[in-house]
Amino acid sequence: MSRCVVKPCVRLWILLLVLSFSAGGTSAQDDSILYRAVAFVTGTEEPERSRGFRDGLKQAVVKLTGNASLATSPRLTPYLDGAAGLVASFEYEDRMKGIPVHDEQGTRERPHFLRITFDKGKLDNILTELTLKKWPLPRPRLSVLIAVITPKRRFVVTETSGPAYGQREVLRSVSERRAIPIALPENEKWISVKMIKAGTVDEMDKAPAAVGGNCPLSGTLKLDDKGIYWDMRWTLHCHGTSARWSLSGVTYDNALASGLEHSARILSQRDAKQH
């Protein structure tokens, strides 16, 4: 197991991550990104490191299979305590770097990103033991079309919309964490809240060409009457596969994550049956 804590190594990690998700997502030849994970830990010592490895193992298995439910499945329990033995390399990044350390603030307990690379052969063996199939690359790039409706405003989540900043960041985070490539509209020039709410197949099929993805995933995110929680309705159309689902009384980050994660589970299961 190798360890890297120097700045050039962190920069290399970020560069590889960006390149992997550019131009439509990861390539079929290099699936190394599926064996990486990022955990949030406090300090750089035990027991936080082991906890981070366990969390990272869950992330990697979900990435590899496209099945987010495995993160809470008891099927993984026998492997979690031995997660450290599956790690090929890891590195830390101080989440508070650039912020001066105060006299009363220790350095060991500062929050860090724990970036983990797992051993490919060992994780593939685990998938075989659990009779799980890897969701191969390249994966469909989802054209994500979301209408946000609140008592005060309505808007589409686009690359440039100011009100959509929070939703946009959640989608990007889930996309990277789960290795699900996405594309958002550049602006509202051709798409509207009304169009997304109508949700007809003919209209949604225009999305991939206009946005740059392969499959349209549309949804309506509505703030409830109390102004606290959100209701979400999703529709997925992807190369002959269609699905609809909804959630009520959830936070908007959970609502948005469900769109990408549920789509991934549907599409990975479809691909597994075809192969």
PyMOL commands that set and color helices and strands:
alter all, ss='L'
color gray80, all
select helices_A, chain A and resi 7-21+32-35+48-65+68-72+74-80+83-86+120-129+165-178+193-198+201-204+207-211+252-274
alter helices_A, ss='H'
color red, helices_A
select strands_A, chain A and resi 2-4+36-42+87-94+111-118+142-149+154-156+182-183+215-223+230-238+241-250
alter strands_A, ss='S'
color yellow, strands_A
deselect
rebuild
show_as cartoon
